[in-house]
Amino acid sequence: METGSELSKTVAIFIVQKILLDETGLTYICHTYERFYAVGTVLSNMVNQLVETQAVRLLKHVVRCYLRLSDNLRYHQSYTL
């Protein structure tokens, strides 16, 4: 997702977004710190690239991925309280 054309990056992040939107996919990614960290690192690198390219369509998908990851974090925080 970090290299390639804007179209290929958009398709890749769309696939990740669809995985995260599925409860099983979100659970799988957030199950271990390594998976969560890997996805978070790639998303962070994409945001850094977006500062230069200003691809709004791509940014929209990245933000939705972060939002979905935060849903899982909120669930775990409420579960532990």
PyMOL commands that set and color helices and strands:
alter all, ss='L'
color gray80, all
select helices_A, chain A and resi 6-21+23-31+33-53+56-80
alter helices_A, ss='H'
color red, helices_A
deselect
rebuild
show_as cartoon
